[in-house]
């Protein structure tokens, strides 16, 4: 570990310990000031401690949570702070005034009682507003939903206690510096009044007319909506906070399928993570509620990923399931044995079919369906040498993977060398787009990512001095800002910080007609404005949701990446590409092991092959892999005719037909079950009468 890295970690640790240290010192100062007694020390320590508590709840919530796990909660800290103040007041008096301050202690106890009452009521209100189903793009007004109470009452009990304690603290401090206890009494009364008002607001939310529908009523409404909407095709997704991209890549293909689409989620937070779409979204966290889909018209679900909760939806016999994955590569994760749990496995082309056969993980060849990659329609084809003065290189390394294998990503062993070699060429414009999970398993990958970004920023500073004045007109930035605002308006929903699921359900109702087409047009306009807003020579670090990786494909002349699905998708353009070999294998063995490498250049960790790669891009007649790329594209992605969108729809239609056949075959059996039950009840009734 480098000295710089150690120094950075020490600075972070010191910053995290600063506020807890200030709190501890303030309590010590309060205690000394109370028992000496010393008024200036008591007042100063109390003020500093209260300010530190506020700062911790504002900027270091994880530290506040850690103190809570040690039972040093904000309530405990505030009680100690108040008791030390009252103790100081008693000690400051020349005579015995314990009885005089008994009323103040009683007032503080009343305030704390109201605080706990508010906390209990917040829990009750939250329970009434937590429905068994969460929706988006669906009219849920029939559920009697309303805006959530203020976040200060519902979610931030620590901040609420500190804020409501301000009047009592101020009164006690003024009393400590003067000779009248009325200031303390008045401050405590104001704090109690604020807590009483909060209790009253929450009590109103529990009145029968102010509550939303009950859980059972919400489920009945959901079943009615299912019957009215009549979904036929859908996508099932379950995952963590950083995995939403796996589902988002299938939104557009799903929206174009025949039938009525539906998205089924399992985690409440995921409803917010799904990108802009007009498709109705439902989240059913409980298995029992998920089973209600069995009685719906839903015939088929696609699955972009495997998760622990996938097995739960596979129990529904009336729905057929297809695993579509979230990208294909030569890595073993693309041949997970879990795939045999699905009715069918939909892959891009013959390569994936062969991969499953070689992996021998229990997938029957007849259950593998080649559909291409319907997301790739927007990728523009290769047109030859770079048109402008600069060669645009997209470096898109993958992440380290859950196993932390260094060979999974080039970013640790080769990333800096690759970027350094590219930046050394004065006619290269670099687009750097790291995987969003980079550094989540191996810290060294995150550190390398940070260093690469710093290298790119430094290179831009040098180029700016060389190309001063060579920038787009200010109108380009203004145009991008306008396009961004329009796209945000169409694709994002703004909510209050205290909005809960129920409030978002109320606001995210059925989209306006034509919104999907407007989003597509706004996205295309934004991408054009984005690239036009930067000078042609400026390197870019792409780490946000925009521009997408496919937009970067269209802007690039050549790709440098690792063994990942990025290469398979990029092949749709038939542009040159290179793969970094950090596996430790000799080049030929590396090519034999990973078929996606065979139509591209191979870069060693020292990146010595970068100049030859750039020469082949700039002079297509020297490109040795052009024919191989066309052949590999066909092998990986399948034929272009019929288009992937058509093949995807055909596969969906065929699987829906299988579901229909099963329903038709089992209908007589299912119809007989209630009849047999009725007959049994009739016999039992007659037996009782006899």
LINWO-V873391 format. One record per residue. N is the residue number from 0. RES is the residue in one small letter. SS is DSSP state (helix for helix, strand for strand, loop for the rest). PHI is phi in whole degrees, -180 to 180 (NA if undefined). BURIAL is I if it has 16 or more other ideal C-beta (glycine too) atoms within 10 Angstrom, else O. Layout:
n-><N,N>
res-><RES,RES>
ss-><SS,SS>
phi-><PHI,PHI>
burial-><BURIAL,BURIAL>
This chain:
n-><0,1,2,3,4,5,6,7,8,9,10,11,12,13,14,15,16,17,18,19,20,21,22,23,24,25,26,27,28,29,30,31,32,33,34,35,36,37,38,39,40,41,42,43,44,45,46,47,48,49,50,51,52,53,54,55,56,57,58,59,60,61,62,63,64,65,66,67,68,69,70,71,72,73,74,75,76,77,78,79,80,81,82,83,84,85,86,87,88,89,90,91,92,93,94,95,96,97,98,99,100,101,102,103,104,105,106,107,108,109,110,111,112,113,114,115,116,117,118,119,120,121,122,123,124,125,126,127,128,129,130,131,132,133,134,135,136,137,138,139,140,141,142,143,144,145,146,147,148,149,150,151,152,153,154,155,156,157,158,159,160,161,162,163,164,165,166,167,168,169,170,171,172,173,174,175,176,177,178,179,180,181,182,183,184,185,186,187,188,189,190,191,192,193,194,195,196,197,198,199,200,201,202,203,204,205,206,207,208,209,210,211,212,213,214,215,216,217,218,219,220,221,222,223,224,225,226,227,228,229,230,231,232,233,234,235,236,237,238,239,240,241,242,243,244,245,246,247,248,249,250,251,252,253,254,255,256,257,258,259,260,261,262,263,264,265,266,267,268,269,270,271,272,273,274,275,276,277,278,279,280,281,282,283,284,285,286,287,288,289,290,291,292,293,294,295,296,297,298,299,300,301,302,303,304,305,306,307,308,309,310,311,312,313,314,315,316,317,318,319,320,321,322,323,324,325,326,327,328,329,330,331,332,333,334,335,336,337,338,339,340,341,342,343,344,345,346,347,348,349,350,351,352,353,354,355,356,357,358,359,360,361,362,363,364,365,366,367,368,369,370,371,372,373,374,375,376,377,378,379,380,381,382,383,384,385,386,387,388,389,390,391,392,393,394,395,396,397,398,399,400,401,402,403,404,405,406,407,408,409,410,411,412,413,414,415,416,417,418,419,420,421,422,423,424,425,426,427,428,429,430,431,432,433,434,435,436,437,438,439,440,441,442,443,444,445,446,447,448,449,450,451,452,453,454,455,456,457,458,459,460,461,462,463,464,465,466,467,468,469,470,471,472,473,474,475,476,477,478,479,480,481,482,483,484,485,486,487,488,489,490,491,492,493,494,495,496,497,498,499,500,501,502,503,504,505,506,507,508,509,510,511,512,513,514,515,516,517,518,519,520,521,522,523,524,525,526,527,528,529,530,531,532,533,534,535,536,537,538,539,540,541,542,543,544,545,546,547,548,549,550,551,552,553,554,555,556,557,558,559,560,561,562,563,564,565,566,567,568,569,570,571,572,573,574,575,576,577,578,579,580,581,582,583,584,585,586,587,588,589,590,591,592,593,594,595,596,597,598,599,600,601,602,603,604,605,606,607,608,609,610,611,612,613,614,615,616,617,618,619,620,621,622,623,624,625,626,627,628,629,630,631,632,633,634,635,636,637,638,639,640,641,642,643,644,645,646,647,648,649,650,651,652,653,654,655,656,657,658,659,660,661,662,663,664,665,666,667,668,669,670,671,672,673,674,675,676,677,678,679,680,681,682,683,684,685,686,687,688,689>
res-><x,x,x,x,x,x,x,x,x,x,x,x,x,x,x,x,x,x,x,x,x,x,x,x,x,x,x,x,x,x,x,x,x,x,x,x,x,x,x,x,x,x,x,x,x,x,x,x,x,x,x,x,x,x,x,x,x,x,x,x,x,x,x,x,x,x,x,x,x,x,x,x,x,x,x,x,x,x,x,x,x,x,x,x,x,x,x,x,x,x,x,x,x,x,x,x,x,x,x,x,x,x,x,x,x,x,x,x,x,x,x,x,x,x,x,x,x,x,x,x,x,x,x,x,x,x,x,x,x,x,x,x,x,x,x,x,x,x,x,x,x,x,x,x,x,x,x,x,x,x,x,x,x,x,x,x,x,x,x,x,x,x,x,x,x,x,x,x,x,x,x,x,x,x,x,x,x,x,x,x,x,x,x,x,x,x,x,x,x,x,x,x,x,x,x,x,x,x,x,x,x,x,x,x,x,x,x,x,x,x,x,x,x,x,x,x,x,x,x,x,x,x,x,x,x,x,x,x,x,x,x,x,x,x,x,x,x,x,x,x,x,x,x,x,x,x,x,x,x,x,x,x,x,x,x,x,x,x,x,x,x,x,x,x,x,x,x,x,x,x,x,x,x,x,x,x,x,x,x,x,x,x,x,x,x,x,x,x,x,x,x,x,x,x,x,x,x,x,x,x,x,x,x,x,x,x,x,x,x,x,x,x,x,x,x,x,x,x,x,x,x,x,x,x,x,x,x,x,x,x,x,x,x,x,x,x,x,x,x,x,x,x,x,x,x,x,x,x,x,x,x,x,x,x,x,x,x,x,x,x,x,x,x,x,x,x,x,x,x,x,x,x,x,x,x,x,x,x,x,x,x,x,x,x,x,x,x,x,x,x,x,x,x,x,x,x,x,x,x,x,x,x,x,x,x,x,x,x,x,x,x,x,x,x,x,x,x,x,x,x,x,x,x,x,x,x,x,x,x,x,x,x,x,x,x,x,x,x,x,x,x,x,x,x,x,x,x,x,x,x,x,x,x,x,x,x,x,x,x,x,x,x,x,x,x,x,x,x,x,x,x,x,x,x,x,x,x,x,x,x,x,x,x,x,x,x,x,x,x,x,x,x,x,x,x,x,x,x,x,x,x,x,x,x,x,x,x,x,x,x,x,x,x,x,x,x,x,x,x,x,x,x,x,x,x,x,x,x,x,x,x,x,x,x,x,x,x,x,x,x,x,x,x,x,x,x,x,x,x,x,x,x,x,x,x,x,x,x,x,x,x,x,x,x,x,x,x,x,x,x,x,x,x,x,x,x,x,x,x,x,x,x,x,x,x,x,x,x,x,x,x,x,x,x,x,x,x,x,x,x,x,x,x,x,x,x,x,x,x,x,x,x,x,x,x,x,x,x,x,x,x,x,x,x,x,x,x,x,x,x,x,x,x,x,x,x,x,x,x,x,x,x,x,x,x,x,x,x,x,x,x,x,x,x,x,x,x,x,x,x,x,x,x,x,x,x,x,x,x,x,x,x,x,x,x,x,x,x,x,x,x,x,x,x,x,x,x,x,x,x>
ss-><loop,loop,helix,helix,helix,helix,helix,helix,helix,helix,helix,helix,helix,helix,helix,helix,helix,helix,helix,helix,helix,helix,helix,helix,helix,helix,helix,helix,helix,helix,helix,helix,helix,helix,helix,helix,loop,loop,helix,helix,helix,helix,helix,helix,helix,helix,helix,helix,helix,helix,helix,helix,helix,helix,helix,helix,helix,helix,helix,loop,helix,helix,helix,helix,helix,helix,helix,helix,helix,loop,loop,loop,loop,helix,helix,helix,helix,helix,helix,helix,helix,helix,helix,helix,helix,helix,helix,helix,helix,helix,helix,helix,loop,loop,loop,loop,loop,loop,loop,loop,loop,helix,helix,helix,helix,helix,helix,helix,helix,helix,helix,helix,helix,helix,helix,helix,helix,helix,helix,helix,helix,helix,helix,helix,helix,helix,helix,helix,helix,loop,loop,loop,loop,strand,strand,strand,loop,loop,loop,loop,helix,helix,helix,loop,loop,loop,loop,loop,loop,loop,helix,helix,helix,helix,loop,loop,helix,helix,helix,helix,helix,helix,helix,helix,helix,helix,helix,helix,helix,helix,helix,helix,helix,helix,helix,helix,helix,loop,loop,loop,loop,helix,helix,helix,helix,helix,helix,helix,helix,helix,helix,helix,helix,helix,helix,helix,helix,helix,helix,helix,helix,helix,helix,helix,helix,loop,loop,loop,loop,loop,loop,loop,loop,loop,helix,helix,helix,helix,helix,helix,helix,helix,helix,helix,helix,helix,helix,helix,helix,loop,loop,loop,strand,strand,strand,strand,strand,loop,loop,loop,loop,loop,loop,helix,helix,helix,helix,helix,loop,loop,helix,helix,helix,helix,helix,loop,loop,loop,loop,loop,strand,strand,strand,strand,strand,loop,loop,loop,loop,helix,helix,helix,helix,loop,loop,loop,loop,loop,loop,strand,strand,strand,strand,loop,loop,loop,helix,helix,helix,helix,helix,helix,helix,helix,helix,loop,loop,loop,loop,strand,strand,strand,strand,loop,loop,loop,loop,loop,loop,helix,helix,helix,helix,loop,loop,loop,loop,loop,loop,strand,strand,strand,strand,loop,loop,loop,loop,loop,loop,loop,loop,helix,helix,helix,helix,loop,helix,helix,helix,helix,helix,loop,loop,strand,strand,strand,strand,loop,loop,helix,helix,helix,helix,helix,helix,helix,helix,helix,helix,loop,loop,loop,loop,loop,helix,helix,helix,strand,strand,strand,loop,loop,loop,helix,helix,helix,helix,helix,loop,loop,loop,loop,loop,loop,loop,loop,loop,loop,loop,loop,strand,strand,strand,strand,strand,strand,loop,loop,loop,loop,loop,loop,loop,loop,loop,helix,helix,helix,loop,loop,loop,loop,loop,loop,helix,helix,helix,helix,helix,helix,helix,helix,helix,loop,loop,loop,loop,strand,strand,strand,strand,strand,loop,loop,loop,loop,loop,loop,loop,loop,loop,loop,helix,helix,helix,helix,helix,helix,helix,helix,helix,helix,helix,helix,helix,helix,helix,helix,helix,helix,helix,helix,helix,helix,helix,helix,loop,loop,loop,loop,loop,loop,loop,helix,helix,helix,helix,helix,helix,helix,helix,helix,helix,helix,helix,helix,helix,helix,helix,helix,helix,loop,loop,loop,loop,loop,loop,loop,loop,loop,helix,helix,helix,helix,helix,helix,helix,loop,loop,loop,loop,loop,loop,loop,helix,helix,helix,helix,helix,helix,helix,helix,helix,helix,helix,helix,helix,helix,helix,helix,helix,helix,loop,loop,loop,loop,loop,loop,loop,strand,strand,loop,loop,loop,loop,loop,loop,loop,helix,helix,helix,helix,helix,helix,helix,loop,loop,strand,strand,strand,strand,loop,loop,loop,helix,helix,helix,helix,helix,helix,helix,helix,helix,loop,loop,strand,strand,strand,strand,strand,loop,loop,loop,loop,loop,loop,helix,helix,helix,helix,helix,helix,helix,loop,helix,helix,helix,loop,loop,loop,strand,strand,strand,loop,loop,loop,loop,loop,loop,helix,helix,helix,helix,helix,helix,helix,helix,helix,loop,helix,helix,helix,loop,loop,loop,helix,helix,helix,helix,helix,helix,helix,helix,helix,helix,helix,helix,loop,loop,loop,loop,loop,loop,helix,helix,helix,helix,helix,helix,helix,helix,helix,helix,helix,helix,helix,helix,helix,helix,helix,helix,helix,helix,helix,helix,helix,helix,helix,helix,helix,helix,helix,helix,helix,helix,helix,helix,helix,helix,helix,helix,helix,helix,helix,helix,helix,helix,helix,helix,loop>
phi-><NA,-73,-63,-63,-65,-63,-63,-64,-66,-65,-64,-64,-63,-64,-64,-70,-86,-61,-66,-59,-66,-60,-61,-61,-65,-65,-67,-63,-64,-61,-61,-63,-65,-76,-95,-66,-89,-136,-61,-58,-65,-62,-67,-64,-64,-64,-64,-64,-63,-65,-64,-64,-64,-60,-63,-64,-73,-91,-119,-132,-66,-65,-68,-62,-65,-64,-64,-62,-67,-91,67,-98,-70,-63,-64,-61,-64,-71,-62,-62,-62,-68,-65,-65,-64,-64,-60,-62,-62,-66,-70,-68,-64,-75,-113,-83,-116,-58,-64,-60,-95,-62,-65,-65,-62,-62,-64,-64,-63,-63,-62,-67,-62,-66,-61,-67,-63,-62,-64,-65,-67,-61,-65,-65,-64,-62,-66,-68,-96,-95,-90,-72,-133,-115,-127,-151,66,-134,-76,-109,-63,-68,-86,68,-77,-150,-66,-73,-60,-54,-60,-62,-88,-99,-121,-120,-63,-65,-64,-62,-62,-65,-68,-69,-82,-56,-60,-66,-64,-62,-63,-65,-68,-64,-63,-65,-93,-120,-131,-122,-82,-67,-62,-64,-63,-64,-63,-64,-63,-65,-60,-64,-66,-62,-64,-64,-63,-64,-61,-63,-62,-74,-62,-61,-69,-94,-66,-53,-77,-104,-82,-75,-60,-73,-60,-67,-64,-64,-69,-64,-62,-62,-64,-65,-63,-57,-66,-75,-75,65,-65,-121,-126,-166,-129,-108,-147,-143,179,-90,-64,-96,-103,-61,-59,-65,-82,-62,-69,-104,-63,-66,-59,-64,-66,-97,-71,-65,103,-114,-80,-150,-112,-113,-116,-121,-106,-60,-65,-69,-58,-79,-82,-67,-68,-59,-160,-95,-71,-61,-121,-128,-120,-123,-65,-91,-63,-60,-75,-61,-65,-66,-66,-62,-91,-90,-88,-65,-109,-147,-127,-96,-127,-76,-155,-96,-150,-62,-87,-64,-60,-69,-76,-67,-72,-75,-76,-82,-112,-95,-128,-127,-90,-110,63,-117,136,-122,-150,-83,-74,-62,-63,-82,-128,-70,-58,-60,-61,-71,-76,-90,-69,-143,-119,-97,-123,-75,-155,-58,-60,-68,-60,-64,-63,-65,-65,-70,-69,54,-104,96,-91,-73,-59,-69,-91,-95,-121,-89,-122,76,-126,-63,-73,-92,-60,-83,-78,-82,-77,-66,-118,112,-65,-55,-78,-97,-75,-116,-97,-88,-112,-99,-104,-128,-71,-84,-94,-79,80,-66,-85,67,-67,-59,-74,-68,-128,-88,-65,-80,-89,-128,-55,-66,-66,-63,-65,-62,-67,-70,-68,-72,-87,-69,-107,-108,-111,-100,-109,-108,-130,-74,-65,-63,-95,-57,88,-76,-113,-112,-58,-61,-67,-65,-66,-64,-60,-64,-66,-63,-62,-67,-60,-67,-64,-64,-65,-66,-63,-65,-68,-62,-71,-80,-120,-60,92,-91,-129,-60,-64,-55,-64,-66,-66,-66,-64,-63,-62,-66,-66,-64,-62,-67,-67,-63,-62,-82,-113,-124,-118,-97,-127,-63,-62,-94,-66,-108,-60,-64,-66,-66,-60,-66,-83,-91,-91,-61,-63,-68,-59,84,-67,-61,-66,-66,-65,-61,-67,-67,-66,-62,-67,-65,-62,-62,-67,-63,-67,-75,-84,-112,-67,-62,-89,-84,-71,-133,-106,-109,-125,-95,-73,-125,-72,-71,-65,-70,-65,-68,-56,-67,-82,-89,-98,-155,-114,-121,-152,-113,-70,-162,-68,-59,-66,-58,-69,-64,-62,-60,-86,61,-80,-63,-151,-136,-121,-79,-104,-114,-80,88,-83,-61,-56,-66,-66,-61,-67,-69,-74,-122,-59,-66,-83,-67,-108,-137,-75,-113,-103,-79,-56,-83,60,-69,-88,-63,-58,-66,-61,-66,-65,-67,-73,-77,-126,-54,-66,-99,-80,-83,-115,-59,-66,-63,-66,-63,-68,-68,-57,-63,-71,-84,-108,83,-70,-84,-130,-73,-59,-60,-60,-69,-66,-62,-68,-63,-64,-65,-62,-66,-70,-63,-65,-63,-63,-62,-63,-66,-61,-65,-72,-94,-58,-61,-67,-66,-68,-76,-62,-67,-64,-64,-65,-62,-64,-63,-65,-66,-62,-63,-64,-66,-64,-65,-65,-64>
burial-><O,O,O,O,O,O,O,O,O,O,O,O,O,O,O,O,O,O,I,I,O,I,I,O,O,I,I,O,I,I,I,O,I,I,O,O,I,I,I,O,I,I,I,I,I,I,O,I,I,I,O,I,I,I,O,I,I,O,O,I,O,O,I,I,O,O,I,O,O,O,O,I,I,I,I,O,I,I,I,O,I,I,O,I,I,I,I,I,I,I,O,I,O,O,O,O,O,O,O,O,I,O,O,I,O,O,I,I,O,I,I,I,O,I,I,O,I,I,I,O,I,I,O,O,I,I,O,I,I,O,I,I,I,I,I,I,I,I,O,I,O,O,I,I,I,O,O,I,I,O,O,O,I,I,I,I,I,I,I,I,I,I,O,I,I,O,I,I,I,I,I,I,I,I,I,I,O,O,O,O,I,O,I,I,I,I,I,I,I,I,I,I,O,I,I,O,O,I,I,O,O,I,O,O,I,O,O,O,O,O,O,I,I,O,I,O,O,I,I,O,I,I,O,O,I,I,O,O,O,O,I,I,I,I,I,I,I,I,I,O,O,O,I,I,I,I,I,I,I,I,I,I,I,I,O,O,I,O,I,O,I,I,I,I,I,I,I,O,O,I,I,O,I,I,O,I,I,I,I,I,I,I,I,I,I,O,O,O,I,I,O,I,I,O,O,I,I,I,I,I,I,I,I,I,I,I,I,O,I,I,O,I,I,I,O,I,O,I,I,I,I,I,I,I,I,I,I,I,I,I,I,O,I,I,I,I,O,O,I,O,O,I,I,I,I,I,I,I,I,I,I,I,I,O,I,I,O,O,O,O,O,O,I,O,O,O,I,I,I,I,I,I,I,I,I,I,O,I,I,O,O,O,O,O,O,I,O,O,O,I,I,I,I,I,I,I,I,I,I,I,I,O,O,O,O,I,I,I,I,I,I,I,I,I,I,I,I,I,I,O,I,I,I,O,O,O,O,I,I,I,I,I,I,I,I,O,I,I,I,O,I,I,O,I,I,I,I,I,I,O,I,I,O,O,I,I,O,O,I,I,O,O,I,O,O,O,O,O,O,O,O,O,O,O,O,I,O,O,I,I,O,O,I,O,O,I,I,O,O,I,I,O,O,O,O,O,O,I,I,I,I,I,I,I,I,I,O,I,O,O,I,O,O,O,I,I,O,I,I,O,O,I,I,O,I,I,I,O,I,I,I,O,I,I,I,O,I,I,I,I,I,I,O,O,O,O,I,I,I,I,I,I,I,I,I,I,I,I,I,I,I,I,I,I,I,I,I,I,I,I,I,I,I,I,I,I,I,I,I,I,I,I,I,O,O,O,O,O,O,I,I,O,O,I,I,I,I,I,I,I,I,I,I,O,I,O,I,O,I,I,O,O,I,I,O,I,I,O,O,O,O,O,I,O,I,O,O,O,I,O,O,I,I,O,I,I,I,I,O,O,O,O,O,I,I,O,I,I,I,O,I,I,I,O,I,I,O,O,I,O,O,O,O,O,O,O,O,O,O,O,O,O,O,O,O,O,O,O,O,O,O,O,O,O,O,O,O,O,O,O>
